[in-house]
Amino acid sequence: ERPGFLEIDLVAHCGQSTEGIYLNTLTATDLATGWTECRALPNKTQTAVSQAIEAMRRDLPFLLLGLDSDNGSEFINDNLYRYCIAQQITFTRSRPYQKNDQAHVEQKNWSVVRHTVGYDRLETPQELALLISIYADLRLYINFFQPVLKLIAKKRLDGKIIRIYDQAKTPYRRVLALDTLPLEIKARLTAQYVQLNPVTLRANIDAKVAQLWKIVR
């Protein structure tokens, strides 16, 4: 229930082939609030992933307390391990071949990343710059204006699993409801929120995605 424990995963923008070098997206989702961050990477090297995590950490409205990844070498390596020790970040990994261990971030991979930029192959510096710009607007749009449900209970009834969810709220509203968050951070988030326009953000995102697809296709 504490904010700051994130599931992380990579989305490969490789198209139909994993050969060569292509762009990746680092997706991170906070389990307590649903706050989601996306970072565009030029590749999936250990260095690129670690740099993206550090950049993401600076943009979170709360302290980064824990990371949970899959078993890919881009995460399970000495570089990220030592970084987490130095920053006092709990580092865990999912069980091999158990996709549901990362159900939260896997859902965001589809609903946020794939739903926005699709499945095309992205590999050029121009495409990377556009993807970075898209995510700068997208993180504001989804966290401040897109309500999400949170699973609060499961019950078995007549052999069926019944899932119970709370009232839909934006990640921003869930963050504001945290008793542990300092008032100055809540004030900064509120000031940022009143300056944002969801229609403008959505229009900017759509225009940049159209430009990206034009380059690709």
N, C-alpha and C positions, 0 to 999 in steps of 0.2 A: 504493500500500500504506500510505501514511501516513494516520492518522486526521485528520479535520478538513476533508476535501474533500467537500462535500455537493451532491447534486442537489436542486433545489427546484422546486416546481410549485404551482399553485393548483387546488383543486377547487371548482367553482361549485355552490352549493346553490340553484339557480334553478328546480328542477322542470321543467316543460314549456316555460317561456318565459324568455328572457334579458332581458325588459323590466323596467325599474324597478331598485330597489336590493335586493340579497339578500346573505345571508351567504356567506362563502368560507372555505375551509380552506387554510392554507399547510402543505404537506407537505415535509419535508426528510429526506433519507436519506444517511447517511455511507457512502461506498463501501467503506472498509476494514473497518468493524465491523458495518454494518447498523443502527447506532443511528438511530432514527427519532423525529422530533418532529413534532407537529401543533399548529397554532395557529389558533384561530377568529378570523376577521376580520369586522367589520361591513360591509365593502365591499372592493373591489379597487383602491382608490386607491393611489397611490405612497406616501403617508404611512402608510396602514394596513399596507402590506407591509413598509416599512422598520422600523416600530415592532415588528412581529411578528418580524422577523429579529433585531433587537437583543434582544428578550426571549428568543428561542430560543438565541441565542448565550450568554446568561448561564447557561442550564440545561445546556449541553453539558458532558460530563465531560472534554472536551479542547478545545484551542484551535480556533477556527474559522479555517481557513486558506484555503478556497476555496469559491466558490459557482458552480454551473452551472445556468443557467435556460433556458427556452425564449425565444422572441422576442416575447413579449407586452409591451405598454407598461407593465404593472405592474412589470416587472423592468428592461426596457431604458429607463432614464430617468436624468436627471442626478442625481436625488436619491440613488438607490442606488449609482450610479457613484462619486459623491463620498464616500459613506459607506465604500465598500470601499477607496478610496484612503486615506482617513484612518485606517482600521483595519488597513491592510496585508493586505487580503483579496483573493486572486486572483479575478477575476470573468470567467467565460467563458459563452458561450451555445451552444446546440445549432444545428445546421444547419436552415434552414427546411424544413418538411415531412418531417423525418427523425425520426419518433417514437421509434425505437430508440436515438437518442442519449441519451434519458433513461429508459431501460428500468427502472432501479432504482426511481426515485421513482414512475414510472407504475404499477409493480406494487404499491407501497405505497398509492397512491391508491385502488386497488380493494380490496386485502386488509385494509387498516387503516381507511380512511375510509369508503368505500362499504359495505363489509361490516358496519361498525358502525352508521352513521347513515342509510344508504340514499340515495335519490334525491329525497326530498321537497323542496319549496321552504321555505327558512328565511329569515326576514327581520325578526323582532321582537326587541326587547331581551331579552325573556324567553327566547326560543330561543337567543340569543347567550350568555346567562349559563349556560344548561344545557349548551351545546356546550363552553364553556370548562371547565366542571366535569367533563364527560365526558373531555375530553382530558387533564386533570390526572391522572386515574386510568389512562387508556388508555396514556399514555406509560410509566408504571411497569409496567403489565401486559405490554406487548409487548417492552420493552427488558430487563426482568429475568426474564421467565418464558416467552417465546415463542422457541424455537430457530429459527434460520434457516440455510439452506444458502448457501454461497458458491461461485460458479463459479470454478474454478481452471485449467481448460484446455478447449480444443475440439479435436477430432480428426475428420478426414474419413475415413470407412471405407465403401468400396463406394458412394461417391456420397452418403452420409448424414453429417450432422454429429452426432458423439457428444460430448455435454457431460459433463464430469467435475466433480463437486462434492466439497468437503471434508466433514468430519464436522459435522453440525448442532450449532450452539452458540447460546446466547442472545447478543444484543449485549453484555450485561453481562459475560459470560464472555470475549468477544473483547476487550473493553476492558481487563479485568484482565490479559490475556495480553500486553499491550503493554509492551515494555521501556522505551519512552520516557515512559510516564506516571509522574508522581511518586508516591511511596509514600503520601503524605498523601491524594491524591485516591483511590487504590485503597482506602485504609482508610475514607474517607468513604462510598464506594460500597458497600463490604461492610457497614458499619454500617447503611446504609439498607436494604440487601437483607434482612438478618436481621429487620428490623422489619416487613417486608411479608408479606402473606398473599394468595396468588393467588386463592383462593376468595372472599375478602372483596372484593378488587378487582373480580373478574368480576361479583359480585352487585351491587356499587355501579354499575358501568357499565351493566348490564342494566336496573336500576331507573331510572336517569336517562334511558336511551334510550327506555324505555317511557313515561316522563313526557313526553319530547320528542315522541314520535309521537302521544300523546294530545292535545297542544296543536295539533299540525299538522293532525290528521285529524278 
